[in-house]
């Protein structure tokens, strides 16, 4: 199994709060069997989010899948809902 390290990144555009409130934020997460977020990337672009989700899926080994690792794609409406440890870039 690959070595494990936490990787969290949120790409936040340099926009006003009203712009951000009108758009969905896409969050990709790789979650370990105990429910801890291993990797998290958040962005506003749905196509980038879908590509990232596919990459997360493809990078899970069969051993990880069998032990309960999952890739999850979800949306939120506020950057406040993005996991706390995420790095938010302007």
C-alpha positions in Angstrom: 0.0 0.0 0.0 1.2 3.5 -0.8 2.5 5.7 2.0 -0.3 7.9 3.4 -0.2 11.6 3.8 -2.9 14.2 4.1 -3.4 16.5 1.1 -6.0 19.2 1.2 -6.4 22.0 -1.3 -9.2 24.5 -2.1 -9.0 26.7 -5.2 -10.9 29.9 -4.4 -11.1 32.5 -7.1 -10.5 36.2 -6.4 -14.2 37.1 -6.5 -16.8 39.0 -4.5 -18.8 37.1 -1.9 -22.0 37.7 -3.9 -20.4 35.8 -6.9 -19.4 33.0 -4.7 -22.8 32.7 -3.1 -24.4 32.2 -6.5 -22.2 29.2 -7.4 -21.8 25.6 -6.2 -18.4 24.6 -4.7 -17.4 21.1 -5.8 -15.5 19.1 -3.2 -13.5 15.9 -4.0 -12.5 13.8 -1.0 -10.6 10.5 -0.6 -11.8 9.0 2.7 -10.1 6.2 4.6 -12.0 3.3 6.3 -12.3 5.2 9.6 -13.9 8.2 7.9 -10.9 10.5 8.0 -10.4 12.7 4.9 -7.1 11.8 3.3 -7.3 14.2 0.4 -9.6 17.1 -0.4 -9.7 19.4 -3.3 -12.4 22.1 -3.7 -13.2 24.2 -6.8 -16.0 26.0 -8.6 -15.5 24.3 -12.0 -17.7 21.2 -12.4 -15.6 19.7 -15.3 -12.4 20.1 -13.2 -14.2 18.5 -10.3 -15.4 15.6 -12.4 -11.8 15.0 -13.7 -10.4 15.2 -10.2 -13.0 12.7 -9.0 -12.1 10.3 -11.7 -8.4 10.7 -10.8 -9.2 10.0 -7.1 -11.1 6.9 -8.2 -8.3 5.7 -10.5 -5.7 6.2 -7.8 -7.3 4.0 -5.2 -5.7 0.6 -5.2 -7.7 -2.6 -5.1 -6.4 -3.1 -1.6 -7.6 0.3 -0.5 -11.0 -0.3 -2.0 -11.3 -3.7 -0.3 -10.4 -2.1 3.1 -13.0 0.6 2.7 -11.4 3.6 1.1 -13.8 5.7 -1.0 -13.6 8.7 -3.3 -16.5 11.1 -2.9 -17.7 14.1 -4.9 -20.1 16.5 -3.3 -21.3 20.1 -3.5 -21.7 22.9 -1.0 -22.9 26.5 -1.3 -20.4 28.2 0.9 -16.6 28.2 1.4 -17.5 27.9 5.1 -18.7 24.4 4.4 -15.4 23.3 2.9 -13.4 21.1 5.4 -11.6 23.2 7.9 -8.1 22.0 7.1 -8.5 22.9 3.4 -6.1 25.5 2.1 -8.2 28.2 0.4 -6.3 30.1 -2.3 -7.5 33.5 -3.6 
